[in-house]
Amino acid sequence: MSINPPVFENPARDSFETSLWHQTAIVAPRYPTLRGAHKAGVVIVGSGYTGLSAAIDLAGQGSDVVVLDAREPGFGASGRNGGQVIPAFKYDPDGIAKVYGDELGETVLDMVSKTADVVFDLVRRFDIACDLRQTGWIQAAHGESGCDTIRSRQRQWQSRGAPVELLETDALKRLAGTGLYPLGLLFRNGGTVQPLSYARGMAIAAASLGARVFSDSQVRSIKRDASGWKVATKDGSVLANKVVIATNGYNTPIWPGLRQSVVPLYSMQIASKPLPEELRRQVLPVVESMADTRRLVWYFRKDRDHRFIIGSRGPFKALPSERDVQSLVEAACTLFPMLRGTQFPYRWAGRVAMTTDQIPHLHQLAPGVFSALGCNGRGVGMGTMMGKILAAACLGADSRSLPYPVSDLHPIPFHAFHRVGVHAMITYYRMLDQFS
Ligand SMILES: Cc1cc2nc3c(=O)[nH]c(=O)nc-3n(C[C@H](O)[C@H](O)[C@H](O)COP(=O)(O)OP(=O)(O)OC[C@H]3O[C@@H](n4cnc5c(N)ncnc54)[C@H](O)[C@@H]3O)c2cc1C
């Protein structure tokens, strides 16, 4: 397929480098730009968690792998996210059975419940210095319907043996320090990572296994010829038998319909300076990461140096405005009134790839070309897991033996107008959140 993609995101109008994660991440090696003609077994387009996890599994099993990124490992959502390692999915066990059917549902459920462990195992196996903390993850109930969701979630996960615990207000206050929520659910097996360090560490791990990683190498076309797939950038090309497209919400039009199968929604975060000793004991004192059940979710955590970080979704842009920042500062002070007066010097945003059915999509786009995208807000664990599944697919696993279904590509109708739709949806969700 040969299409001329538009110029990739303008670096001057982006907030990757102003993020807390960029300021505190491990230093990345300088990867070369692809020049000249190369050959490989598998070319991976995109070096976020999905592409890098695939690269690690493939290179670890002897494949000759080339990884190409338009910018650098972790430049997309993987270097900007909340770093919350969430051992759950959009759907609870009963919902999973409904969406995937009883038999496949069991397989998907088993896979979902392992997503956090896959991250923690990878970090330990390659000794990735990404401030891994396994202090659990809490989802708190917003409003009456949130309480019903949390109670039902607890029943469903507990009956499957998941390490979850229902928290009433007092317990919630003791573990998290906020008295805002009536109820919460603790997933003991959740935790946090420094997201950009995790991505950079994965790239280092893939390279240590023999994968060739290239930065500033935006793929412009993917074409089939008699000897394989030719993946071309401005200055070079790679001829390979297999291609993995792992470009998620940062995708450029390199494959017809792929970009139109997800809606890129901005999520933004702000971070404080390291909190003084007294506030450290009051803000997230035991469990260090949380989110709530709002439609426009509030998610928050502390980092290694006790900075408070909070994020939400909204009609934001790649460069957050002062008004966006103030709305998050207000949210922080609503959760933790003792934070009033705290400075938040870091602000940044990133694109979450949303699917209309709110589940990730795994595609075989052509013989030997695979893609996974749309992990919505669960990509730290789920993207890492999807990379493993893509690797298995490249190594020849039959699609029926994969722990996730391969689906057809369905471009969203009227995708060109998604900004208007997203704006209307966000206004509507904000209103629903206010009145619940
Ligand atoms: C602000 C924010 C907060 C989030 N918080 C959480 C959280 O706390 N927990 C959680 O589980 N999930 C969270 N998510 C979701 C999670 O970050 C993503 O699901 C995950 O990082 C997706 O990883 P990926 O590898 O699929 O894609 P990405 O990390 O987006 O990587 C795509 C890569 O493709 C590259 N690329 C694009 N086009 C080309 C091309 N033509 N040629 C070469 N390279 C190309 C890009 O440069 C980019 O590096 C959050 C997302 C955001 C944006």
Ligand as a Chemical Component Dictionary entry (heavy atoms), coordinates in Angstrom:
data_LIG
# 
_chem_comp.id                   LIG 
_chem_comp.type                 NON-POLYMER 
_chem_comp.pdbx_formal_charge   0 
_chem_comp.three_letter_code    LIG 
# 
loop_
_chem_comp_atom.comp_id 
_chem_comp_atom.atom_id 
_chem_comp_atom.alt_atom_id 
_chem_comp_atom.type_symbol 
_chem_comp_atom.charge 
_chem_comp_atom.model_Cartn_x 
_chem_comp_atom.model_Cartn_y 
_chem_comp_atom.model_Cartn_z 
_chem_comp_atom.pdbx_ordinal 
LIG C1  C1  C 0 -2.070 10.955 28.944 1  
LIG C2  C2  C 0 -2.305 9.466  28.922 2  
LIG C3  C3  C 0 -2.467 8.792  30.126 3  
LIG C4  C4  C 0 -2.633 7.392  30.121 4  
LIG N1  N1  N 0 -2.616 6.727  31.309 5  
LIG C5  C5  C 0 -2.586 5.369  31.313 6  
LIG C6  C6  C 0 -2.385 4.663  32.528 7  
LIG O1  O1  O 0 -2.169 5.266  33.584 8  
LIG N2  N2  N 0 -2.407 3.316  32.498 9  
LIG C7  C7  C 0 -2.600 2.622  31.329 10 
LIG O2  O2  O 0 -2.624 1.389  31.350 11 
LIG N3  N3  N 0 -2.734 3.267  30.127 12 
LIG C8  C8  C 0 -2.712 4.612  30.102 13 
LIG N4  N4  N 0 -2.791 5.282  28.919 14 
LIG C9  C9  C 0 -2.863 4.490  27.659 15 
LIG C10 C10 C 0 -1.470 3.966  27.254 16 
LIG O3  O3  O 0 -0.500 4.958  27.413 17 
LIG C11 C11 C 0 -1.514 3.513  25.788 18 
LIG O4  O4  O 0 -2.586 2.605  25.610 19 
LIG C12 C12 C 0 -0.215 2.806  25.374 20 
LIG O5  O5  O 0 0.923  3.558  25.724 21 
LIG C13 C13 C 0 -0.236 2.552  23.870 22 
LIG O6  O6  O 0 1.020  2.032  23.500 23 
LIG P1  P1  P 0 1.338  1.725  21.980 24 
LIG O7  O7  O 0 2.668  1.134  21.912 25 
LIG O8  O8  O 0 0.216  0.904  21.399 26 
LIG O9  O9  O 0 1.266  3.147  21.250 27 
LIG P2  P2  P 0 2.133  4.486  21.457 28 
LIG O10 O10 O 0 2.852  4.477  22.731 29 
LIG O11 O11 O 0 1.222  5.630  21.189 30 
LIG O12 O12 O 0 3.254  4.374  20.337 31 
LIG C14 C14 C 0 3.011  4.589  18.974 32 
LIG C15 C15 C 0 4.366  4.910  18.335 33 
LIG O13 O13 O 0 4.207  4.853  16.913 34 
LIG C16 C16 C 0 5.084  5.814  16.359 35 
LIG N5  N5  N 0 4.616  6.080  14.975 36 
LIG C17 C17 C 0 3.431  6.578  14.560 37 
LIG N6  N6  N 0 3.382  6.634  13.215 38 
LIG C18 C18 C 0 4.559  6.144  12.760 39 
LIG C19 C19 C 0 5.105  5.922  11.468 40 
LIG N7  N7  N 0 4.429  6.217  10.348 41 
LIG N8  N8  N 0 6.363  5.413  11.381 42 
LIG C20 C20 C 0 7.072  5.094  12.490 43 
LIG N9  N9  N 0 6.580  5.271  13.753 44 
LIG C21 C21 C 0 5.342  5.787  13.887 45 
LIG C22 C22 C 0 4.957  7.014  17.296 46 
LIG O14 O14 O 0 6.070  7.896  17.187 47 
LIG C23 C23 C 0 4.871  6.325  18.646 48 
LIG O15 O15 O 0 6.136  6.239  19.289 49 
LIG C24 C24 C 0 -2.687 6.676  28.881 50 
LIG C25 C25 C 0 -2.548 7.379  27.674 51 
LIG C26 C26 C 0 -2.334 8.758  27.682 52 
LIG C27 C27 C 0 -2.149 9.475  26.381 53 
# 
loop_
_chem_comp_bond.comp_id 
_chem_comp_bond.atom_id_1 
_chem_comp_bond.atom_id_2 
_chem_comp_bond.value_order 
_chem_comp_bond.pdbx_ordinal 
LIG C1  C2  SING 1  
LIG C2  C3  SING 2  
LIG C2  C26 DOUB 3  
LIG C3  C4  DOUB 4  
LIG C4  N1  SING 5  
LIG C4  C24 SING 6  
LIG N1  C5  DOUB 7  
LIG C5  C6  SING 8  
LIG C5  C8  SING 9  
LIG C6  O1  DOUB 10 
LIG C6  N2  SING 11 
LIG N2  C7  SING 12 
LIG C7  O2  DOUB 13 
LIG C7  N3  SING 14 
LIG N3  C8  DOUB 15 
LIG C8  N4  SING 16 
LIG N4  C9  SING 17 
LIG N4  C24 SING 18 
LIG C9  C10 SING 19 
LIG C10 O3  SING 20 
LIG C10 C11 SING 21 
LIG C11 O4  SING 22 
LIG C11 C12 SING 23 
LIG C12 O5  SING 24 
LIG C12 C13 SING 25 
LIG C13 O6  SING 26 
LIG O6  P1  SING 27 
LIG P1  O7  DOUB 28 
LIG P1  O8  SING 29 
LIG P1  O9  SING 30 
LIG O9  P2  SING 31 
LIG P2  O10 DOUB 32 
LIG P2  O11 SING 33 
LIG P2  O12 SING 34 
LIG O12 C14 SING 35 
LIG C14 C15 SING 36 
LIG C15 O13 SING 37 
LIG C15 C23 SING 38 
LIG O13 C16 SING 39 
LIG C16 N5  SING 40 
LIG C16 C22 SING 41 
LIG N5  C17 SING 42 
LIG N5  C21 SING 43 
LIG C17 N6  DOUB 44 
LIG N6  C18 SING 45 
LIG C18 C19 SING 46 
LIG C18 C21 DOUB 47 
LIG C19 N7  SING 48 
LIG C19 N8  DOUB 49 
LIG N8  C20 SING 50 
LIG C20 N9  DOUB 51 
LIG N9  C21 SING 52 
LIG C22 O14 SING 53 
LIG C22 C23 SING 54 
LIG C23 O15 SING 55 
LIG C24 C25 DOUB 56 
LIG C25 C26 SING 57 
LIG C26 C27 SING 58 
# 
